[in-house]
Amino acid sequence: MKQGVTFNDTIAGLTDVLNLLISEHVFPVIVGGSSALIPAIDKAVSQILSRYTLTCVDPRIDYSNDRKEPDSFNYLNSLFSNHKSTFSHYINIGYQTYLNDQQIINRFLKRRSELVRIGDVRQAIHLTEPLFRDSDVAIFDISAIRQSDAPGTISPSPNGFYGEEICLLSRYAGISDKLRVFGLFDVNPEFDLRDQTTGLAAQILWFFLEGFSQKQYETPVLNLSNSGRFIKYHVRVTNLEDDLIFVKSNLTDRWWIELIAEKDQAFYVACSHEDYLKANRNEVPDRWVQAIERLK
């Protein structure tokens, strides 16, 4: 897509393109440019979904307490200030504490955002899969990768994900049957060495597409209990009025927690086998607590 005469022209053009693609059930993958373009994704998705979850693989929470022109370090300000936005939940995977203002971290935690430090991701990277499974938009900032693996960006860091780790995260995004938009931003060839960063970006996209080709659309049919595809487990946890209800897929071995919202309508939160095991140890899983808090 050609850039507009002004930045706002580019935002408007990208919004129109995304609206068209999503309405035609074409999955858009956005490559190139900076994450300052994310407000275009917000405008497009907000016209389709009444609430949506944004997951960012990014070393920074791109929000600023200062008022300044939109850029790749403060695009979340635009989402919060847009009264037409249906952005409701933010997930950050791989943030690095020393690159973020603690006040901003606290602000997002109060909003019930899910923030996962890079060290915690590394300890159990498979636990990020349920986060992508519950996401409507997934954004990868190339600066989430350490500088030695991806130098071609305006804000590299000596620390970050290894190439194989970012590719695995990309595959998790690809297999999510809820995801509507995927974006890979902030690759800057001017700072690249021997096309190393663009080569890794291509591999990230390959892994996304590999995951995309193996999608199993299970989320829309979770409530079909008589399909034989799922098993329900009721777990009694002390001090909780009702049992925790877990749903497991016989086909993919993926897990969900069943919650009852208003009007006795069931909805499902992606979780891991570890959450089920935790409940069996008479402990309340964090995924359940966070989901209940957001429900309130």
N, C-alpha and C positions, 0 to 999 in steps of 0.2 A: 504494500500500500504506500502510495506516495505521501510524503509529509505535506501538511497544509502550510499555507502562508504563515500562519501563527500557530502557536502551541494549541490554542483553543480550537482552531480549525482541525488539527490532527485528532484531538479528543472527539470532536463531533463526528468526523469521518469514521474513526475506529468504532465508535458507538453504533453508527448506522450499519457498518459491516457486520458487527457481532449480532445486532438485532436480527438481521436478515438470516445469517447462518443458523443461529439458535432456533429461530422460528421455523426454519426448514429442516430441523433435526440434523444439522451438520455440526460436528464437534469442532470448534475452533481451537487451534494451537497457535499461540502468538509467539513469534520469535523476533528478537531484536528490539532496539530502543531501550529506554530505561523504565523502571517501575513507576515513574511519574505518570505513565499511561494507564495505570490501574483504575483511576476514576472513570475511564471509558468503559471498563469491564463492569464497574459498579452500576453505571447508568443503564447499561444493557440488561444485566441480570436483574436489576430491581424492577424492570418492566415486566418480568416474567415470573419471578418468585416473590411470594409475600414475605419470606424470611430466607436469608442465605448465610452460609458459613464460609469464611475466607481462611484458607491455610497458606501460610508463607514459610518457605524454607529460606531463612534470612538471618544473618548474624545480628541484625538490628531490628528493633521495633520502630518502624518508620513513622514516628509521630514526634512533633516538636511542640514545646510550650510557647515558642516564639512565633509571632506572626511574620511570615515571609512568603515569597513567591513559591508556588508548588514545585517540588522536585522529588527525586527518588528517595529522599530521606524524610519526607513529611507528607506523603500522599494520604496517609490515614486521616490527617486533618480534614481533607476534602470529603472523605466518606462520612465523617461525623457531622460535618457542617451541611451536608446535602439532605434537606428535610424530606426529599423524595426517596432517599436510599432505604433499602430494606436489609442492609447489612446488620446482622444481629449477633454474630459470634466470630471471634478472632482466635486463630490458633497459630502460634509461632513454633516452628521446629528448628532447633539448633542455634538459638540466640546465645551470644557471648556476653556475659555480665559486664565486663570491663568496657564494652563498646556502647553501653546503654545507661541512661540516667535512671538511678534507682527510683526517683519519684514517678517516672513514666512506667517503670515495671510495676510499681505499687498501684498506679492508676488502672492499669489493664487487669491486674489481679482482682481489683475491686469490681471490675466489670464482668467477672467470671470468665475471663479469657483463659485459654490453656496455653501456658508458656513452658516449653521443654528445653532446658539447657543442653548445649551440645554434648557435655559429658554424660548426661542422663540418656541421651539418644544413643550414644556409643555403647553404653552398658547393655542395652537391650533394644536394638534398632527395630526389631520386629514389632515392638509395641507401638510404633508410629502408624502401622497399617490401619488400625481402627480409626485413627484421626483422619486419614485421607478418605476412608470409607464413608465418613459422615460429612465430607466437605463438598461444597458446590463449586468452588473455585480454588485452584491450586496454583500458586506463584512460586517460582524458583528464581532467586537472585544468585547470579553466578559468584558473587562475593562471599557466599556461604561456604565456598570451597577454599581450602588453604592456598596461599599465593604460589607455592611451588608446583601445585597441580593446575592452577588456573590464574596466571598472572594478568590476563587481558581484561582488566576491569578498572574503573576509576578509583575504587576504594578497596584494594586487596588487603588481606590480613595474613600474617604468618601462620595463624591457627585457623582451623576450619575442617570441613569434611574432606575425606579422601575421595578420589575419583570414583572408586568402586562403591563407596557409601552413598554418594549422591545419586548414582545410577540405580541403586536398590530403592532409594526413596522415590525416584521417578517411576519405577515399575509399580510401586504401591499406589501411586497416583493413577497410573494407567488402568489398574484393575478395579478401581472404585466405580461402582455402577451408579453413583449419585452425581459424580463430577460433571459439570457443564462446560467449563473453560479451563485450559491449561496455558500457562505463560512462562517463558524463560527469558529473563531480562538482564540487562546491564553487561552483556558481552561487548567489549570495546576493542576492535581489531588494532587500533592505534597503539595499544599497550601490550599487544600479544607477542609472544616469542615463538617463532617457527610454527605459527598456527596451532599452538598447543591448546589454547582455551577454546577456539572454535572446534577443534577436533573433539574435545571433551563434551562440548555443547551438543555436537552431533550424536555422540554416544548416549548422552542423557535422553535425547529425543528418541533414539532407537529403543532404549529400554522402556520409555513411556509407551511407545507404539507396540512393543512386544507384550507389555501388560494389557494394553487396550485390546489386543487381539484375543486375549484370554478372559475377557469380562464374563462374569456369570451374574445375570440380572436377578439377584435374590431379594434385594431390599423391597421391591414392589410387591412381592408375594409372601412376605414373612407372616402375614396374618392368615394365610391359607393353611390352617393347622392340619387339615385332613389330606394335604398333598402327599404326605409321606416323605417329603424332602427334609423336614426339620424335626428335631426332638426338643421338647420343652422340659426344663428342669426347675423344680420349685425348691428353693433353699431357705431354710429357717435361720434367721440371724437374731440373736438376743437383742432386745430393746427396740426392734422394728415391729410395727403393728402387722404388716403384711409380709408374706414370703417374697423373696427376690426371685424373679422369674427370668431364667436364662434360656435362650434359644440357640441351638447348634445346628448348622447345616451338615447333613450327611454327605453332601457332594464336595464341599470345599473345606470343611472343618472350621469354618468361621463362626464367631459367637456374637450374640447381641443380648442386651438387657431389655426386657419389655417393661414399659412404664405406661400407666394409665393417666391420661390427661382429662380435660373437662369432657363432660357428656360420655364418660366411660369409653373414650376413644383410645385405643392402644397405639403407641408409637415406640420406635425401637432405636436404641443407642448402640452403636458398634462397640464391642469390647473384645477382650482377649481371653484365652483359656485361663490365664493367670488370674483374671478377675473372678472367674467361676471358682477356682481353687481357693482364692482368698475368702470368698463367701462361705465355702465349706469349712474354713478354719474359724468361722464365727467372726470374721472381720468384714466391715462394710467397704466395698471397692470404691476407690476414688472416682471412677467413671460414673458410678451411680450417684454419688454425692454431688458432683459437678452438674450432672444432668438435672437433678432435683432442684438445685439452686437456680439454674437457668429457667426451669419450668415456673418457679415462683415469680 
